[in-house]
Amino acid sequence: QVQLVESGGGLVQPGGSLRLSCVASGFRLRWYNMSWYRQAPGKERELVARIDTPSGNTNYADSVKGRFTISRDNAKNSVYLQMNSVQPDDTAVYYCRANGLAYWGQGTQVTVSS
């Protein structure tokens, strides 16, 4: 069964780092473009980063370029988001998604606060 499980969120100080993980089951992640989205209170869900297959090309929202890095480990059926130099505006629930599959995980909360 298709399932996406995000983890790794938590409380972090401005300028700190987190690594989010998304473990997929029920499908082979390697065959899908994978994306990270986030949704902050009062805001629409926005695309943060995407990694394509088979090229491995990545794309990032302007707001996170140079700070976040998306990667994947096909052997672990997982996709990751390394978040560096985080800022309060990064506070949101983060979700992963496989392009073309209408499933979302439960999300993981990231709170950036001093």
C-alpha positions as CSV (number, residue, x, y, z in Angstrom):
1,Q,0.0,0.0,0.0
2,V,1.2,3.5,-0.8
3,Q,2.5,5.2,2.2
4,L,4.8,8.2,2.9
5,V,6.2,8.8,6.4
6,E,8.0,12.0,7.1
7,S,10.2,12.5,10.1
8,G,13.0,14.6,11.4
9,G,11.2,17.7,12.3
10,G,11.5,19.5,15.6
11,L,12.5,22.7,17.3
12,V,15.6,24.4,16.0
13,Q,17.2,27.8,16.6
14,P,17.7,30.3,13.7
15,G,20.8,29.4,11.8
16,G,20.7,25.8,12.8
17,S,20.2,22.7,10.8
18,L,17.7,19.8,10.4
19,R,17.5,16.8,8.1
20,L,14.0,15.6,7.2
21,S,13.4,12.1,6.0
22,C,10.6,10.6,4.0
23,V,10.3,6.8,3.7
24,A,8.1,5.5,1.0
25,S,6.3,2.2,0.9
26,G,4.0,0.6,-1.6
27,F,5.9,1.9,-4.6
28,R,9.4,2.2,-5.9
29,L,10.6,5.7,-5.2
30,R,13.3,5.5,-7.8
31,W,10.8,5.8,-10.6
32,Y,9.2,9.0,-9.4
33,N,10.1,12.6,-9.2
34,M,10.0,13.4,-5.5
35,S,9.2,16.7,-3.9
36,W,9.1,18.4,-0.5
37,Y,6.3,20.8,0.3
38,R,5.6,22.9,3.3
39,Q,2.6,24.7,4.7
40,A,2.8,27.4,7.3
41,P,-0.2,28.7,9.3
42,G,-2.3,31.1,7.1
43,K,-0.4,30.2,4.0
44,E,-0.9,27.9,1.0
45,R,1.1,24.7,0.7
46,E,4.2,25.5,-1.3
47,L,6.7,23.5,-3.3
48,V,10.1,23.7,-1.6
49,A,12.3,21.3,-3.5
50,R,12.1,18.6,-6.2
51,I,14.4,15.9,-7.3
52,D,13.8,14.2,-10.7
53,T,14.4,10.7,-12.0
54,P,16.4,9.4,-13.7
55,S,18.4,12.6,-14.1
56,G,18.8,13.5,-10.4
57,N,18.2,17.1,-11.3
58,T,17.0,19.3,-8.5
59,N,14.9,22.4,-8.2
60,Y,14.3,24.7,-5.3
61,A,12.0,27.5,-4.3
62,D,13.8,30.8,-4.4
63,S,13.3,31.2,-0.6
64,V,15.4,28.1,0.2
65,K,18.0,28.1,-2.6
66,G,21.5,27.8,-1.2
67,R,20.2,26.6,2.2
68,F,18.2,23.4,1.5
69,T,19.3,20.3,-0.3
70,I,17.1,17.5,-1.5
71,S,18.5,14.1,-2.0
72,R,17.4,10.5,-2.3
73,D,18.5,7.0,-1.5
74,N,16.8,4.6,-3.8
75,A,18.1,1.6,-1.8
76,K,16.3,2.9,1.2
77,N,13.3,4.1,-0.8
78,S,13.7,7.4,0.9
79,V,14.1,11.1,0.1
80,Y,15.7,13.7,2.4
81,L,15.7,17.4,2.9
82,Q,18.8,18.9,4.5
83,M,17.9,22.2,6.0
84,N,20.7,24.6,6.8
85,S,20.7,28.2,8.0
86,V,17.1,27.9,8.9
87,Q,15.1,31.0,9.6
88,P,11.8,31.6,11.4
89,D,10.0,31.8,8.1
90,D,10.9,28.2,7.5
91,T,8.5,27.2,10.3
92,A,5.9,24.9,8.7
93,V,4.7,21.4,8.4
94,Y,6.8,19.7,5.8
95,Y,5.4,17.0,3.5
96,C,6.9,14.8,0.8
97,R,5.1,13.7,-2.4
98,A,5.7,11.5,-5.3
99,N,4.8,13.2,-8.6
100,G,1.9,11.5,-10.2
101,L,0.7,9.8,-7.0
102,A,-2.2,11.3,-5.1
103,Y,-0.8,10.6,-1.6
104,W,0.6,12.7,1.1
105,G,2.3,11.7,4.3
106,Q,1.2,13.0,7.7
107,G,3.9,15.7,7.6
108,T,6.6,16.7,10.1
109,Q,6.6,19.9,12.0
110,V,9.6,22.2,11.8
111,T,9.7,25.1,14.2
112,V,12.4,27.7,14.0
113,S,12.6,29.8,17.1
114,S,15.2,31.3,19.4
